[in-house]
Amino acid sequence: MRFQIPLRLGEPLSLLMVDIDHFKTFNDTYGHLTGDQVLRLVPSSLKQNVKGQDVAARYGGEEICPSFCPNTPLRSAITVADHARRAVMSKELMKRSTGQHLGRITVSIGAATLHKGDARSPSSARRHLSLCRQAQWT
C-alpha cells in the first residue's frame, strides 16, 4: 500500500536491485560467518544512502537487496545507487576472529522506475523488474 501512494499521486517509484559481486566465492573462501558480516554490511550501507521515505531491505536469498525510492525519478535513483555502491566499496573488511584483512566488497546495482499506469498487471511489474536486473553496472 505504501508504494501505491506515489504512483496514485503521479509520482515515480524507483527500485534499486543490488547484487554483491562474487559473493559465493567470498563466502566459500572466508566462511559463512564472514559472509553473514557482508550481508549485514550491504543493507546497512544502503540505509545510510537513502532518504527517510525510502526502504532498504534484504530481498531473499543471500545476494540481492532492493531499495524502494518513492517520489524518485530514474536519474536520482541512479545517483543514490552510485553513492551506495561507493559506500559499500569504501568499507575495508576484516575477519573478526583472526583480524585478517579481506579487502573490499563491490556491488552491482540496477535501477528501474515505475510511473503512474506502468504497472497495471503482474506481467508489467515482472518486465520492470527484469529491466532493473539487466541495468546493472559495477
C-alpha positions in Angstrom: 0.0 0.0 0.0 2.8 2.4 0.9 4.3 2.1 -2.6 1.0 2.6 -4.4 0.5 6.1 -3.0 3.3 7.8 -5.0 2.0 6.1 -8.2 -1.6 7.3 -7.5 -0.3 10.8 -7.0 1.6 10.6 -10.3 5.0 10.5 -8.7 7.6 8.0 -9.8 8.6 5.0 -7.8 12.2 3.7 -8.3 13.6 0.4 -7.4 17.3 -0.4 -6.9 18.4 -4.1 -7.1 21.8 -4.8 -5.5 23.9 -7.8 -6.2 27.0 -8.5 -4.1 29.7 -9.3 -6.7 31.4 -12.7 -6.3 29.6 -13.3 -3.0 29.5 -17.1 -3.4 33.3 -17.2 -3.9 33.8 -14.9 -1.0 31.5 -17.0 1.2 33.2 -20.2 0.3 36.7 -18.8 0.8 36.2 -17.0 4.1 33.3 -18.9 5.6 29.6 -18.3 6.3 30.2 -16.2 9.5 32.2 -13.7 7.5 29.7 -13.9 4.7 27.0 -13.0 7.1 29.0 -9.9 8.1 29.0 -8.9 4.4 25.2 -9.5 4.2 24.8 -7.0 7.1 27.2 -4.5 5.7 25.5 -4.1 2.3 21.9 -3.2 3.6 23.5 -1.0 6.3 25.4 0.9 3.6 22.2 1.2 1.6 20.2 2.6 4.5 22.8 5.3 5.0 22.3 6.4 1.4 18.5 6.6 1.1 16.1 9.3 2.1 13.8 8.9 5.1 10.9 7.7 3.0 13.0 5.1 1.1 13.2 1.5 2.2 16.3 -0.6 2.0 15.9 -4.3 2.9 17.2 -7.8 2.1 15.1 -9.3 -0.7 15.6 -13.0 -0.1 18.3 -15.4 -1.0 21.7 -14.2 0.1 22.8 -11.8 -2.5 20.0 -9.4 -3.5 19.0 -6.3 -1.6 16.4 -3.9 -3.0 15.8 -0.3 -2.2 12.4 1.3 -3.0 12.6 5.0 -3.5 9.2 6.7 -3.7 9.0 10.1 -5.5 12.4 9.5 -7.1 12.9 9.8 -10.8 15.4 7.4 -12.5 18.3 9.9 -12.7 18.1 10.5 -9.0 17.8 6.7 -8.3 21.0 6.2 -10.3 22.7 8.9 -8.2 21.5 7.1 -5.0 22.8 3.8 -6.4 26.2 5.2 -7.2 26.5 6.7 -3.7 25.5 3.3 -2.2 27.9 1.5 -4.5 30.8 3.8 -3.4 29.8 3.5 0.3 30.0 -0.3 0.2 33.3 -0.3 -1.7 34.8 2.1 0.8 34.5 -0.3 3.7 37.6 -2.4 4.5 36.5 -5.9 5.6 38.3 -7.7 8.4 37.7 -11.2 9.6 36.7 -10.6 13.3 38.0 -14.0 14.5 41.6 -13.5 13.1 41.9 -9.8 12.4 42.8 -10.8 8.8 42.2 -8.0 6.2 39.9 -9.3 3.5 39.9 -6.4 1.1 36.8 -4.7 -0.2 33.4 -5.8 -1.4 31.9 -4.4 -4.6 28.2 -4.5 -5.7 26.4 -4.2 -9.0 23.2 -2.1 -8.9 20.4 -1.9 -11.4 17.7 0.8 -11.3 14.2 1.0 -12.8 11.4 3.5 -12.3 7.7 3.0 -12.4 5.3 5.8 -13.4 1.6 6.0 -12.9 0.0 3.5 -15.3 3.1 1.5 -15.9 2.3 -1.5 -13.6 -1.3 -2.3 -14.2 -0.6 -6.1 -14.4 1.8 -8.6 -12.8 3.5 -9.1 -16.2 4.2 -5.4 -16.4 5.8 -5.5 -12.9 7.9 -8.5 -13.9 9.0 -6.7 -17.0 10.2 -3.7 -14.9 12.0 -6.0 -12.5 13.7 -7.7 -15.5 14.8 -4.4 -16.9 16.2 -3.4 -13.5 18.2 -6.6 -13.3 19.6 -6.0 -16.8 20.7 -2.5 -16.0 23.4 -3.4 -13.6 26.9 -1.9 -13.5 30.0 -2.5 -11.4 
